[in-house]
Amino acid sequence: MKNKFLFIFIINFFSFSSLFASNVTITNDLTKYFKTPDQLKWGNPQLFDKGAHDSVMYMKPDGGPYTVRVKFPANFKVNPFYQTGEIYLTVLSGTLYINSGTKFNNQAKGYKLPQGSFFSIPANMAVFMWTNEEPVIIQMHSPKLSKVVNINHSKKSMKDL
């Protein structure tokens, strides 16, 4: 009886597994799936003021998931903004300071995010950021593109990421 049960289990397991295996992709060329630091193309971002630079790591043309790296120089401020979708932020180098509010105030108690820190910015949460004496590189990603609103600028500064 146990052998019969084991036999039926094994047959069902392999039958079920083959359903997933039929959708597996194998390639000998992985170069379109990664970027090395020397392949990054840094430009002037739409969201941040002059002085910052960004590099699109990955972006689906249909508005799906994206990953962008942003370099901030030392003593840089990011004016308050919010976005209509959640954004995930990782500090890759340097120390970033962040706080919530509709007016920039780096004198207020902010949160220090050293290298390796992660921050999830919920949709519609107004935040502002700044750097001190060192440059900072962050990586932002989200499951979909969202509208970003710079709070202290005119309506024409609203940009889609």
C-alpha positions in Angstrom: 0.0 0.0 0.0 2.8 2.4 0.9 4.6 1.6 -2.3 1.5 2.3 -4.4 1.0 5.6 -2.6 4.7 6.6 -3.2 4.5 5.6 -6.9 1.3 7.7 -7.4 3.0 10.6 -5.6 6.1 10.5 -7.7 4.1 10.3 -11.0 2.0 13.3 -9.9 5.0 15.2 -8.8 6.8 14.9 -12.1 3.7 15.5 -14.1 3.0 18.7 -12.1 6.7 19.8 -12.3 6.7 19.4 -16.1 4.0 22.0 -16.4 6.4 24.6 -15.0 9.4 23.3 -16.9 7.7 23.9 -20.2 7.8 27.7 -19.5 11.5 27.8 -18.6 13.8 30.0 -20.7 17.5 29.2 -21.2 19.9 31.5 -23.0 23.6 31.7 -23.6 23.5 35.5 -23.8 22.6 37.2 -20.5 24.1 40.6 -21.4 20.6 42.2 -21.9 19.7 41.3 -18.4 22.5 43.0 -16.5 24.6 46.2 -16.4 28.0 46.6 -14.9 29.1 50.0 -13.4 31.1 50.9 -16.6 28.0 50.5 -18.7 25.9 53.0 -16.8 24.9 56.2 -18.8 24.4 59.1 -16.4 22.2 61.9 -17.4 20.3 64.8 -15.9 17.2 63.6 -14.1 13.7 65.1 -14.6 12.7 64.8 -11.0 15.7 66.3 -9.2 17.3 69.8 -9.5 20.5 70.5 -11.5 23.6 68.8 -10.0 22.0 65.3 -9.6 22.5 62.6 -12.2 20.6 59.5 -12.9 21.0 56.2 -14.8 18.1 54.0 -15.8 19.0 50.5 -14.9 15.8 48.9 -16.1 12.5 50.1 -17.3 9.6 48.3 -19.0 8.3 50.4 -21.9 4.7 49.6 -20.9 5.0 51.5 -17.5 5.8 48.3 -15.6 8.7 47.9 -13.1 11.7 50.2 -13.2 15.0 50.7 -11.4 16.9 54.0 -11.5 20.2 55.0 -9.8 20.6 58.6 -8.7 23.9 60.4 -7.8 23.6 63.5 -5.5 26.6 65.7 -4.9 27.7 66.8 -1.4 25.5 69.4 0.2 22.5 68.8 -2.2 18.9 69.2 -1.3 15.9 67.5 -2.8 12.8 69.7 -2.4 9.6 68.1 -1.1 7.8 65.8 -3.5 5.3 62.9 -3.5 4.5 60.2 -6.0 1.3 58.4 -6.8 2.9 55.0 -6.3 5.1 53.4 -3.8 8.9 53.8 -4.4 11.7 51.7 -2.7 15.0 53.4 -2.1 18.3 51.9 -1.2 21.4 53.9 -0.3 24.3 52.4 -2.2 27.0 54.9 -1.0 27.2 57.9 1.3 24.7 59.0 3.8 21.3 60.3 2.9 19.0 62.3 5.2 15.3 62.2 4.7 12.2 63.6 6.4 8.5 64.0 5.7 6.8 67.3 5.1 5.7 69.8 2.4 8.5 72.4 3.2 12.2 71.7 3.0 13.8 72.0 6.5 17.2 70.2 7.0 17.3 71.7 10.5 14.4 69.6 11.5 15.2 66.2 13.0 15.6 64.0 9.9 16.5 60.4 9.6 20.0 59.4 8.8 20.2 56.6 6.2 23.9 55.4 5.9 25.1 53.2 3.1 23.1 50.0 2.9 19.9 51.5 4.3 16.5 50.8 2.7 13.5 53.1 2.8 10.0 52.4 1.4 8.2 55.7 0.5 4.4 55.0 0.4 2.3 56.6 -2.3 1.3 60.2 -1.6 3.8 60.7 1.2 5.5 64.1 1.0 9.3 63.7 1.6 12.4 65.8 1.2 16.0 64.6 1.3 19.5 66.1 1.6 23.2 65.2 1.7 25.9 66.7 3.8 29.6 66.7 3.2 29.7 63.6 1.0 28.1 62.6 -2.3 25.4 59.9 -2.2 24.2 57.3 -4.7 20.8 55.8 -4.2 18.8 53.2 -6.2 15.1 53.6 -6.6 12.7 51.0 -7.9 9.0 50.4 -8.1 6.6 47.9 -9.6 5.2 50.6 -11.9 5.8 54.1 -13.1 4.0 56.8 -11.2 3.3 60.5 -11.3 5.8 62.5 -9.3 4.8 65.9 -8.0 7.3 68.5 -6.9 5.3 70.3 -4.2 7.1 73.7 -4.2 7.2 74.1 -7.9 4.6 75.1 -10.5 2.3 72.6 -12.1 4.4 72.5 -15.2 7.2 70.8 -13.2 5.0 67.7 -12.7 6.8 64.9 -14.4 6.3 61.2 -15.1 9.2 59.2 -14.0 
